[in-house]
Amino acid sequence: MASKKLPTQGLPVIARFEVCHRNYLAPDGSIDRPLPAFASDANLLAALYRSMVLLRLFDRKAVALQRTGRLGTYAVSLGQEAVSVGVASAMRDEDVLLPSYRDNGALLWRGVKLEEILLFWGGEATTRSSLWRGLSNTTCLRSGAS
C-alpha cells in the first residue's frame, strides 16, 4: 500500500514546543514532590475544596432543573470545577472577572449567591440580581460583588 503524501511534507518547521507533565501527588495519594507555597495553607485548601464540592452539587441540581424544564440553558462544569475556582482564587481584589459558560465556580468564589446564578441561568435578567448588574455594566465582577 502506497503512503499518501501529506500536504505538509517538505514545509519547514518554524516552531516546536513541549508540554511537561507536572504532578504533586502519586497515584496512591502520597506527596510526590514539594508542594507549591499556596498548598501550605490548610484553610485555603479546605476552602478551595469546599467550593469545588459546592459547585458539583450545584451542577447536579441545575441539571435536574434543566431536565425538568424549570431552567433554561445550563453549561455543566462537571470535571472542570478546579479550573473556575482556581482561576478566581488566584485573582486579586482589583481584577475583573468576565464570566462565560462553566464559570459558576468563579462566580461563587467571588461572592455571587447560588440563587442569583440560578436566576441568571433561568433568564431572570433584572436588577434584582447582583450577577446581572455586574454583567450589564462595564465593571463586571470584582471580588466580593453583591
URMOMO-V145498 format. One record per backbone hydrogen bond with DSSP energy under -1.0 kcal/mol. CO is the residue of the C=O (numbers start at 1). NH is the residue of the N-H. If there is no record, write none. Layout:
co->CO nh->NH
co->CO nh->NH
This chain:
co->6 nh->9
co->8 nh->11
co->24 nh->32
co->26 nh->29
co->30 nh->26
co->36 nh->39
co->37 nh->40
co->38 nh->41
co->40 nh->42
co->41 nh->45
co->42 nh->46
co->43 nh->47
co->44 nh->48
co->45 nh->49
co->46 nh->50
co->47 nh->51
co->48 nh->52
co->49 nh->53
co->50 nh->54
co->51 nh->55
co->52 nh->56
co->53 nh->57
co->54 nh->58
co->55 nh->59
co->56 nh->60
co->57 nh->61
co->58 nh->62
co->59 nh->63
co->60 nh->64
co->61 nh->65
co->62 nh->66
co->63 nh->67
co->64 nh->68
co->65 nh->70
co->66 nh->69
co->77 nh->80
co->80 nh->84
co->81 nh->85
co->82 nh->86
co->83 nh->87
co->84 nh->88
co->85 nh->89
co->86 nh->90
co->92 nh->95
co->93 nh->143
co->97 nh->141
co->100 nh->103
co->103 nh->107
co->104 nh->108
co->105 nh->109
co->106 nh->110
co->107 nh->112
co->108 nh->111
co->110 nh->145
co->113 nh->117
co->114 nh->118
co->115 nh->119
co->116 nh->120
co->117 nh->121
co->118 nh->122
co->119 nh->124
co->120 nh->123
co->123 nh->125
co->124 nh->126
co->126 nh->129
co->129 nh->133
co->130 nh->134
co->131 nh->135
co->132 nh->136
co->141 nh->97
co->142 nh->145
